[in-house]
Amino acid sequence: MKSYDVVISGAGPAGCSSALFLAQKGYRVLLLDKATFPREKVCGDSITA
């Protein structure tokens, strides 16, 4: 059984950046999301030129 220091639910921008920051600091991080990756999502596609 694996153990983690931090479990983050949601792999959106905030969850991903938090997981990356903590992992770089040496924490064992588990990042969970209900979607499968890669996923179709609107991000910068909605911004007009």
N, C-alpha and C positions, 0 to 999 in steps of 0.2 A: 504494500500500500504506500502510495506516495503522499508526502505531506508538503504543504505550502505555507508560506508566511502570509500571503495575501490572496484572496479570491475576488476577482472583479467580474461582475455580471453586466454584460453589455459591451460589445466591441465596436462601439461608435467612436467618434473622435476623442471624446473624453476618456473612455475606457482604454483605448489603445495607447493614448499618450501617457496615461497613468501607469499602465502596465510596463511600457517601455522605460519610463523614468525609474520605476521601482526595480526593474530587472537590472538596469545599469548600475544601481546602487547595491546590488548583490542580493536582493530579496528573491525568494522563490515564488513566482507569480503564476496563478492559473487564471486565464482570461476565458470567460464563457459567453457564448451568444447563441440565441435560438435559431438564427439563420445559418445556412450553409454557405461556404465561401468557395469561389468568388460569388458575390451577390450583386444583383442589379439594384442600384440605388441612384437617386438623383442627388448630385452634389453641386459641382460647379456648372453642370449642364443647364441650370435654370438662369444663370446670369447672362444677360445679353451683352454683346460686344459694345 
